Amino acid sequence: MDDGRWWPLVGLLFGIALGFAVVVGGLTAFLVVLVLGVIGFLVGRALAGDLDVGGMLGGRRRQ
């Protein structure tokens, strides 16, 4: 199965998690789930090699 076909399902699950966070915990829980989701997404992209962490953190390029 192609990796691109999973993204809508991942988005749906993340949206459901955010919805439950709002219903159960209010705005604070929503923001916590949102921030942790974004951090998890960025860590996953970095581990997969799709994200240049050094460039984001202002690392110097070696020549």
Secondary structure as GFF3:
##gff-version 3
##sequence-region A 1 63
A	DSSP	three_ten_helix	3	5	.	.	.	ID=ss1
A	DSSP	alpha_helix	7	48	.	.	.	ID=ss2
A	DSSP	alpha_helix	53	56	.	.	.	ID=ss3
###
